[in-house]
Amino acid sequence: MNKCDEEQLTFLYEQWRWLQEQDLLLAKIEGKLRAMRVLAQHRLDNLLNDWQIHDLQCELQQLQHEVDRLEQELHQGMSS
């Protein structure tokens, strides 16, 4: 294998690793969004008291913060 081939192989490996990292972040985001959907559907399907609604909103906000953080990581990885 010559130097050009080795450089090409290194480049492709780095690209593959980057794609794996991006895929992992997207999978985490998808999981958080699915959890948010379940909570929203629970709210629609059930009659909840004020405390339950408050708890549900807190959970949704926490999940949204986690999604925001993951999206920030994703965008940082894309600009690198």
Secondary structure as UniProt FT lines:
FT   HELIX           3..45
FT   HELIX           50..79
//
